[in-house]
């Protein structure tokens, strides 16, 4: 994650979940897996493109994935 993203950056386009919501789920609600983030925020529960680059089936790749965010805070 070389680029800085604002907390209002929309990570999950399908469910309109922001980076701030995801960070809150990780830090304050112990969402330490993609599945738990999905349970708490709905991010990554629809098309799953935002989960990881491997799951991104769109023609334009996303700039930030849930796996990258998790790795920053968890691993």
Wavefront OBJ file of the C-alpha trace (Angstrom):
o trace
v 0.000 0.000 0.000
v 2.371 2.651 -1.189
v -0.368 5.172 -1.839
v -2.162 6.867 1.039
v -5.898 6.317 1.075
v -8.402 8.436 2.991
v -10.731 6.688 5.414
v -13.583 7.684 3.089
v -12.036 5.670 0.209
v -14.585 3.101 -0.952
v -12.900 -0.305 -0.903
v -15.999 -2.396 -1.625
v -17.910 -0.821 -4.494
v -20.824 -3.299 -4.380
v -21.690 -2.660 -0.742
v -20.211 0.873 -0.500
v -17.887 0.017 2.394
v -15.128 2.498 3.170
v -11.589 1.975 4.343
v -12.489 3.629 7.640
v -15.259 1.105 8.282
v -12.889 -1.771 7.527
v -10.130 -0.393 9.756
v -12.645 0.076 12.570
v -13.811 -3.540 12.168
v -10.212 -4.782 12.332
v -8.977 -2.625 15.202
v -12.066 -2.295 17.378
v -14.111 -5.407 16.593
v -11.315 -7.965 16.033
v -12.141 -8.721 12.400
v -8.934 -10.625 11.680
v -10.143 -12.520 8.598
v -11.805 -11.623 5.301
v -14.866 -13.562 6.449
v -15.160 -11.627 9.714
v -14.762 -8.300 7.878
v -17.610 -9.422 5.622
v -19.801 -10.343 8.587
v -19.269 -6.977 10.268
v -19.222 -4.628 7.267
v -20.613 -6.576 4.257
v -17.364 -5.821 2.370
v -16.387 -8.586 -0.014
v -19.686 -10.434 0.259
v -21.117 -9.702 -3.179
v -18.827 -10.099 -6.211
v -15.727 -10.661 -4.008
v -13.469 -8.609 -6.348
v -12.329 -6.450 -3.438
v -11.086 -9.440 -1.431
v -7.843 -9.972 -3.365
v -6.180 -9.380 -6.706
v -6.682 -13.061 -7.561
v -10.445 -12.725 -7.142
v -10.658 -9.419 -9.027
v -12.383 -10.322 -12.278
v -12.979 -6.755 -13.418
v -11.338 -5.255 -16.473
v -9.934 -2.428 -14.334
v -8.038 -3.719 -11.327
v -8.864 -2.209 -7.960
v -6.326 -0.025 -6.152
v -6.754 -1.576 -2.707
v -7.833 -5.044 -1.582
v -9.058 -6.414 1.736
v -6.061 -8.756 1.884
v -3.692 -5.777 1.677
v -5.533 -3.991 4.481
v -5.532 -7.087 6.668
v -1.811 -7.637 6.066
v -1.105 -4.074 7.142
v -2.896 -4.433 10.473
v -2.677 -8.156 11.228
v 0.301 -9.648 9.595
l 1 2 3 4 5 6 7 8 9 10 11 12 13 14 15 16 17 18 19 20 21 22 23 24 25 26 27 28 29 30 31 32 33 34 35 36 37 38 39 40 41 42 43 44 45 46 47 48 49 50 51 52 53 54 55 56 57 58 59 60 61 62 63 64 65 66 67 68 69 70 71 72 73 74 75
